[in-house]
Amino acid sequence: MGICSSCESTSIATAKLILQDGRLQEFPYPVKASYLLQRDPTIFICNSDEMEFGDVVSAISADEELQPGQLYFALPLSNLKRRLKAEEMAALAVKASSALNNCGGEKYGVRRKGSDFLVENKGKGVNNNDSAAAELRRARSTGGSGRRGKFTARLSAIPE
């Protein structure tokens, strides 16, 4: 009758943890927050679904297991019980997006090297309301091949 194919995903749902340096760790097995806190006592773990700018950042319980399909952040203890600013929320969103795009399906706690940063250009005489000149640059090493991939995206407002 023809070629039959399925678009159904065979991948396992994982709990995703964005580390402070922007790397992603995936856990396809149950892992408690206490295990992660023992490995690095200078952080706390928070659920991305419970984060809103202007709201206080709170940690998940040490006894709580990271849930498959959920996204978590490992943040420094200095951010605990502090109000999250819109700029900080945006930076976390960029970090998470970059980590998720770079993950390449690596699981079981394997970390991938990569660095992403957001640079905002503020030139003299430029009205930031008229043109939002944000530049996203990413340099990522591609394993042991010695090649580097780079790209630059420039975003600006379109006057109506």
CYANA upper distance limits for C-alpha pairs under 8 A (distance plus 0.5 A):
 12 ILE  CA     28 PRO  CA      7.23
 13 ALA  CA     28 PRO  CA      7.00
 13 ALA  CA     68 PRO  CA      5.81
 13 ALA  CA     69 GLY  CA      5.90
 14 THR  CA     26 GLU  CA      6.31
 14 THR  CA     27 PHE  CA      5.73
 14 THR  CA     28 PRO  CA      4.91
 14 THR  CA     29 TYR  CA      7.93
 14 THR  CA     67 GLN  CA      8.06
 14 THR  CA     68 PRO  CA      4.86
 14 THR  CA     69 GLY  CA      5.92
 14 THR  CA     70 GLN  CA      8.02
 15 ALA  CA     26 GLU  CA      6.12
 15 ALA  CA     27 PHE  CA      5.60
 15 ALA  CA     28 PRO  CA      6.97
 15 ALA  CA     66 LEU  CA      6.35
 15 ALA  CA     67 GLN  CA      5.91
 15 ALA  CA     68 PRO  CA      4.65
 15 ALA  CA     69 GLY  CA      5.90
 15 ALA  CA     70 GLN  CA      5.80
 15 ALA  CA     71 LEU  CA      6.82
 15 ALA  CA     72 TYR  CA      8.17
 16 LYS  CA     24 LEU  CA      7.28
 16 LYS  CA     25 GLN  CA      6.36
 16 LYS  CA     26 GLU  CA      5.11
 16 LYS  CA     27 PHE  CA      7.02
 16 LYS  CA     68 PRO  CA      8.15
 16 LYS  CA     69 GLY  CA      7.79
 16 LYS  CA     70 GLN  CA      6.75
 16 LYS  CA     71 LEU  CA      5.34
 16 LYS  CA     72 TYR  CA      6.51
 17 LEU  CA     24 LEU  CA      6.22
 17 LEU  CA     25 GLN  CA      5.63
 17 LEU  CA     26 GLU  CA      6.79
 17 LEU  CA     71 LEU  CA      6.51
 17 LEU  CA     72 TYR  CA      5.18
 17 LEU  CA     73 PHE  CA      6.02
 17 LEU  CA     74 ALA  CA      7.34
 18 ILE  CA     22 GLY  CA      6.49
 18 ILE  CA     23 ARG  CA      6.35
 18 ILE  CA     24 LEU  CA      5.27
 18 ILE  CA     25 GLN  CA      7.04
 18 ILE  CA     71 LEU  CA      8.10
 18 ILE  CA     72 TYR  CA      6.69
 18 ILE  CA     73 PHE  CA      5.33
 18 ILE  CA     74 ALA  CA      6.63
 18 ILE  CA     95 LYS  CA      8.29
 18 ILE  CA     96 ALA  CA      6.85
 18 ILE  CA     99 ALA  CA      7.68
 19 LEU  CA     23 ARG  CA      5.83
 19 LEU  CA     24 LEU  CA      6.67
 19 LEU  CA     25 GLN  CA      7.93
 19 LEU  CA     73 PHE  CA      6.79
 19 LEU  CA     74 ALA  CA      5.58
 19 LEU  CA     75 LEU  CA      7.92
 20 GLN  CA     73 PHE  CA      8.22
 20 GLN  CA     74 ALA  CA      6.40
 20 GLN  CA     75 LEU  CA      6.52
 20 GLN  CA     76 PRO  CA      8.04
 21 ASP  CA    115 SER  CA      8.30
 22 GLY  CA     95 LYS  CA      6.05
 22 GLY  CA     96 ALA  CA      7.67
 22 GLY  CA     98 SER  CA      8.31
 22 GLY  CA     99 ALA  CA      6.68
 22 GLY  CA    114 GLY  CA      8.17
 22 GLY  CA    115 SER  CA      7.52
 22 GLY  CA    116 ASP  CA      7.92
 23 ARG  CA     99 ALA  CA      6.27
 23 ARG  CA    111 ARG  CA      6.86
 23 ARG  CA    112 ARG  CA      6.72
 23 ARG  CA    113 LYS  CA      7.24
 23 ARG  CA    114 GLY  CA      7.39
 24 LEU  CA     99 ALA  CA      6.05
 24 LEU  CA    100 LEU  CA      7.58
 24 LEU  CA    103 CYS  CA      7.20
 24 LEU  CA    111 ARG  CA      6.60
 24 LEU  CA    112 ARG  CA      7.46
 25 GLN  CA    107 LYS  CA      7.44
 25 GLN  CA    108 TYR  CA      8.06
 25 GLN  CA    109 GLY  CA      5.47
 25 GLN  CA    110 VAL  CA      6.74
 25 GLN  CA    111 ARG  CA      6.20
 26 GLU  CA    106 GLU  CA      7.83
 26 GLU  CA    107 LYS  CA      5.47
 26 GLU  CA    108 TYR  CA      6.41
 26 GLU  CA    109 GLY  CA      5.86
 26 GLU  CA    110 VAL  CA      7.95
 27 PHE  CA     31 VAL  CA      7.69
 27 PHE  CA     68 PRO  CA      8.20
 27 PHE  CA    107 LYS  CA      6.93
 27 PHE  CA    108 TYR  CA      5.87
 27 PHE  CA    109 GLY  CA      6.44
 28 PRO  CA     68 PRO  CA      7.45
 28 PRO  CA    107 LYS  CA      7.60
 28 PRO  CA    108 TYR  CA      6.91
 30 PRO  CA     65 GLU  CA      6.68
 30 PRO  CA     66 LEU  CA      7.05
 30 PRO  CA     67 GLN  CA      7.81
 31 VAL  CA     35 TYR  CA      7.47
 31 VAL  CA     65 GLU  CA      5.88
 31 VAL  CA     66 LEU  CA      6.36
 32 LYS  CA     36 LEU  CA      7.66
 32 LYS  CA     62 ALA  CA      7.27
 32 LYS  CA     63 ASP  CA      6.46
 32 LYS  CA     64 GLU  CA      6.07
 32 LYS  CA     65 GLU  CA      4.65
 32 LYS  CA     66 LEU  CA      6.62
 33 ALA  CA     37 LEU  CA      6.68
 33 ALA  CA     45 ILE  CA      7.34
 33 ALA  CA     60 ILE  CA      7.99
 33 ALA  CA     61 SER  CA      7.58
 33 ALA  CA     62 ALA  CA      5.37
 33 ALA  CA     63 ASP  CA      6.85
 33 ALA  CA     64 GLU  CA      6.49
 33 ALA  CA     65 GLU  CA      6.62
 33 ALA  CA     66 LEU  CA      7.29
 34 SER  CA     38 GLN  CA      6.58
 34 SER  CA     62 ALA  CA      5.02
 34 SER  CA     63 ASP  CA      6.73
 34 SER  CA     64 GLU  CA      8.45
 35 TYR  CA     39 ARG  CA      7.07
 36 LEU  CA     40 ASP  CA      6.95
 37 LEU  CA     41 PRO  CA      5.57
 37 LEU  CA     42 THR  CA      8.27
 37 LEU  CA     43 ILE  CA      7.19
 37 LEU  CA     44 PHE  CA      7.30
 37 LEU  CA     45 ILE  CA      8.49
 37 LEU  CA     62 ALA  CA      8.28
 42 THR  CA     76 PRO  CA      6.52
 42 THR  CA     77 LEU  CA      6.41
 43 ILE  CA     74 ALA  CA      6.50
 43 ILE  CA     75 LEU  CA      5.81
 43 ILE  CA     76 PRO  CA      4.95
 43 ILE  CA     77 LEU  CA      5.60
 44 PHE  CA     59 ALA  CA      6.41
 44 PHE  CA     60 ILE  CA      8.39
 44 PHE  CA     74 ALA  CA      6.17
 44 PHE  CA     75 LEU  CA      6.04
 44 PHE  CA     76 PRO  CA      6.88
 44 PHE  CA     77 LEU  CA      6.48
 44 PHE  CA     80 LEU  CA      7.98
 45 ILE  CA     59 ALA  CA      5.91
 45 ILE  CA     60 ILE  CA      6.49
 45 ILE  CA     72 TYR  CA      7.10
 45 ILE  CA     73 PHE  CA      6.18
 45 ILE  CA     74 ALA  CA      5.23
 45 ILE  CA     75 LEU  CA      6.93
 46 CYS  CA     50 GLU  CA      8.09
 46 CYS  CA     51 MET  CA      8.39
 46 CYS  CA     57 VAL  CA      8.06
 46 CYS  CA     58 SER  CA      6.86
 46 CYS  CA     59 ALA  CA      5.22
 46 CYS  CA     60 ILE  CA      5.93
 46 CYS  CA     72 TYR  CA      6.08
 46 CYS  CA     73 PHE  CA      5.92
 46 CYS  CA     74 ALA  CA      7.21
 46 CYS  CA     75 LEU  CA      8.11
 47 ASN  CA     51 MET  CA      7.50
 47 ASN  CA     59 ALA  CA      8.16
 47 ASN  CA     60 ILE  CA      7.39
 47 ASN  CA     70 GLN  CA      8.00
 47 ASN  CA     71 LEU  CA      6.83
 47 ASN  CA     72 TYR  CA      5.08
 47 ASN  CA     73 PHE  CA      7.05
 48 SER  CA     70 GLN  CA      8.31
 48 SER  CA     71 LEU  CA      6.19
 48 SER  CA     72 TYR  CA      5.84
 48 SER  CA     73 PHE  CA      7.18
 49 ASP  CA     71 LEU  CA      8.19
 51 MET  CA     55 ASP  CA      7.71
 51 MET  CA     56 VAL  CA      8.45
 51 MET  CA     57 VAL  CA      6.90
 52 GLU  CA     56 VAL  CA      8.43
 52 GLU  CA     84 LEU  CA      7.46
 52 GLU  CA     89 MET  CA      8.03
 53 PHE  CA     83 ARG  CA      7.63
 53 PHE  CA     84 LEU  CA      5.23
 53 PHE  CA     85 LYS  CA      5.66
 53 PHE  CA     86 ALA  CA      5.71
 53 PHE  CA     88 GLU  CA      8.48
 53 PHE  CA     89 MET  CA      6.67
 54 GLY  CA     83 ARG  CA      5.90
 54 GLY  CA     84 LEU  CA      5.71
 54 GLY  CA     85 LYS  CA      6.17
 54 GLY  CA     86 ALA  CA      7.70
 55 ASP  CA     82 ARG  CA      8.41
 55 ASP  CA     83 ARG  CA      5.57
 55 ASP  CA     84 LEU  CA      6.32
 56 VAL  CA     80 LEU  CA      8.30
 56 VAL  CA     81 LYS  CA      5.81
 56 VAL  CA     82 ARG  CA      5.58
 56 VAL  CA     83 ARG  CA      4.73
 56 VAL  CA     84 LEU  CA      6.71
 57 VAL  CA     79 ASN  CA      7.49
 57 VAL  CA     80 LEU  CA      6.22
 57 VAL  CA     81 LYS  CA      5.74
 57 VAL  CA     82 ARG  CA      6.24
 57 VAL  CA     83 ARG  CA      6.73
 57 VAL  CA     84 LEU  CA      6.99
 58 SER  CA     80 LEU  CA      6.47
 58 SER  CA     81 LYS  CA      6.27
 59 ALA  CA     80 LEU  CA      7.56
 60 ILE  CA     64 GLU  CA      7.17
 66 LEU  CA     70 GLN  CA      7.90
 66 LEU  CA     72 TYR  CA      8.47
 75 LEU  CA     79 ASN  CA      7.23
 75 LEU  CA     80 LEU  CA      8.49
 76 PRO  CA     80 LEU  CA      7.96
 78 SER  CA     82 ARG  CA      8.40
 84 LEU  CA     88 GLU  CA      6.83
 84 LEU  CA     89 MET  CA      7.12
 85 LYS  CA     89 MET  CA      6.78
 86 ALA  CA     90 ALA  CA      6.64
 87 GLU  CA     91 ALA  CA      6.69
 88 GLU  CA     92 LEU  CA      6.72
 89 MET  CA     93 ALA  CA      6.67
 90 ALA  CA     94 VAL  CA      6.74
 91 ALA  CA     95 LYS  CA      6.65
 91 ALA  CA    118 LEU  CA      8.30
 92 LEU  CA     96 ALA  CA      6.54
 93 ALA  CA     97 SER  CA      6.51
 94 VAL  CA     98 SER  CA      6.52
 94 VAL  CA    118 LEU  CA      8.46
 95 LYS  CA     99 ALA  CA      6.60
 95 LYS  CA    116 ASP  CA      7.69
 95 LYS  CA    117 PHE  CA      8.47
 96 ALA  CA    100 LEU  CA      6.53
 97 SER  CA    101 ASN  CA      6.60
 98 SER  CA    102 ASN  CA      6.59
 98 SER  CA    116 ASP  CA      7.49
 99 ALA  CA    103 CYS  CA      6.43
102 ASN  CA    112 ARG  CA      8.45
102 ASN  CA    114 GLY  CA      8.40
103 CYS  CA    112 ARG  CA      7.46
106 GLU  CA    110 VAL  CA      6.79
106 GLU  CA    111 ARG  CA      8.04
106 GLU  CA    112 ARG  CA      8.27
113 LYS  CA    140 ARG  CA      8.10
113 LYS  CA    141 SER  CA      7.91
114 GLY  CA    139 ALA  CA      7.74
114 GLY  CA    140 ARG  CA      5.63
114 GLY  CA    141 SER  CA      7.26
115 SER  CA    138 ARG  CA      7.13
115 SER  CA    139 ALA  CA      6.87
115 SER  CA    140 ARG  CA      6.89
116 ASP  CA    136 LEU  CA      8.43
116 ASP  CA    137 ARG  CA      7.19
116 ASP  CA    138 ARG  CA      5.58
116 ASP  CA    139 ALA  CA      7.48
117 PHE  CA    136 LEU  CA      7.12
117 PHE  CA    137 ARG  CA      6.89
117 PHE  CA    138 ARG  CA      7.38
118 LEU  CA    134 ALA  CA      7.86
118 LEU  CA    135 GLU  CA      6.85
118 LEU  CA    136 LEU  CA      5.58
118 LEU  CA    137 ARG  CA      7.29
119 VAL  CA    134 ALA  CA      6.65
119 VAL  CA    135 GLU  CA      5.89
119 VAL  CA    136 LEU  CA      6.82
119 VAL  CA    137 ARG  CA      8.23
120 GLU  CA    133 ALA  CA      6.83
120 GLU  CA    134 ALA  CA      5.06
120 GLU  CA    135 GLU  CA      6.58
121 ASN  CA    133 ALA  CA      6.26
121 ASN  CA    134 ALA  CA      6.64
121 ASN  CA    135 GLU  CA      7.78
122 LYS  CA    126 VAL  CA      7.44
122 LYS  CA    128 ASN  CA      7.87
122 LYS  CA    133 ALA  CA      7.96
126 VAL  CA    130 ASP  CA      8.43
126 VAL  CA    131 SER  CA      7.93
127 ASN  CA    131 SER  CA      6.95
128 ASN  CA    132 ALA  CA      5.79
128 ASN  CA    133 ALA  CA      7.96
130 ASP  CA    157 ALA  CA      6.87
130 ASP  CA    159 PRO  CA      7.77
131 SER  CA    156 SER  CA      5.68
131 SER  CA    157 ALA  CA      5.35
131 SER  CA    158 ILE  CA      8.08
132 ALA  CA    155 LEU  CA      7.23
132 ALA  CA    156 SER  CA      5.24
132 ALA  CA    157 ALA  CA      6.14
133 ALA  CA    154 ARG  CA      7.20
133 ALA  CA    155 LEU  CA      6.18
133 ALA  CA    156 SER  CA      5.63
133 ALA  CA    157 ALA  CA      8.45
134 ALA  CA    154 ARG  CA      6.68
134 ALA  CA    155 LEU  CA      6.08
134 ALA  CA    156 SER  CA      7.62
135 GLU  CA    152 THR  CA      7.29
135 GLU  CA    153 ALA  CA      6.33
135 GLU  CA    154 ARG  CA      5.46
135 GLU  CA    155 LEU  CA      7.08
136 LEU  CA    152 THR  CA      6.38
136 LEU  CA    153 ALA  CA      6.07
136 LEU  CA    154 ARG  CA      7.46
137 ARG  CA    150 LYS  CA      7.86
137 ARG  CA    151 PHE  CA      6.58
137 ARG  CA    152 THR  CA      5.43
137 ARG  CA    153 ALA  CA      7.45
138 ARG  CA    150 LYS  CA      6.33
138 ARG  CA    151 PHE  CA      6.58
138 ARG  CA    152 THR  CA      7.61
139 ALA  CA    148 ARG  CA      7.42
139 ALA  CA    149 GLY  CA      6.60
139 ALA  CA    150 LYS  CA      5.50
139 ALA  CA    151 PHE  CA      7.90
140 ARG  CA    148 ARG  CA      6.59
140 ARG  CA    149 GLY  CA      6.35
140 ARG  CA    150 LYS  CA      7.46
141 SER  CA    146 GLY  CA      7.73
141 SER  CA    147 ARG  CA      7.16
141 SER  CA    148 ARG  CA      5.55
141 SER  CA    149 GLY  CA      7.32
142 THR  CA    146 GLY  CA      7.44
142 THR  CA    147 ARG  CA      6.60
142 THR  CA    148 ARG  CA      6.57
142 THR  CA    149 GLY  CA      7.80
